[in-house]
Amino acid sequence: MPLTSESDWAAHDGIWDGNETVWHAWEPECDACGRAESSLKEQLLSCSGCLVAKYCNKQCQKQDWNGGHKTQCHLYEANRKLSSVFAKSLGPGTVNDPKFNLADKLAEWYAPRSLVPGISN
């Protein structure tokens, strides 16, 4: 539904102030007990196998391992390793190459030739 009146826009502005994003709203939490990272004195610990699961302490890690993480961990780990191998296989000259800056290339391709240093008409 479109925002048509000032009151519609005022209500919209009250919900979202323009600074909030999905990433601002998302907060890491313990996979076992659900405690938010902001409520802890230290950062959450990552599972050393998959690096996906997060825990507030060793007790929560053990609880989640016995509760089913051990059947999923190797799948997450394999996916992470395959993704890494694939990214490395892209090699030089691709978006994976740190020397390849997509923004610079787009500027070269789309900017008027007179604006690109080193290129004349």
Secondary structure as UniProt FT lines:
FT   HELIX           6..15
FT   HELIX           22..25
FT   TURN            31..33
FT   HELIX           37..39
FT   STRAND          45..46
FT   TURN            48..50
FT   STRAND          54..55
FT   HELIX           58..64
FT   HELIX           65..69
FT   HELIX           70..90
FT   TURN            92..93
FT   TURN            95..96
FT   TURN            98..99
FT   HELIX           102..110
FT   HELIX           113..115
FT   TURN            117..118
//
